[in-house]
Amino acid sequence: MRAIVVPGSWQVREAGEKLGLDKIFTEAG
C-alpha cells in the first residue's frame, strides 16, 4: 500500500482516514 501513501495528497489522506490507515500516514510523515 505504499502507492496509497503520497506526501502532500489530501485526497489520499482523506481516503486513508476512511480506511483507518492513520498509522500508515503517521509513519510516512
C-alpha angles and dihedrals in degrees: 000000000000089000089062091056106083120162113232094016112129092180092056091043093051091047089049092055090054090050091045094243092141090126092057092052091047091056092042088055 
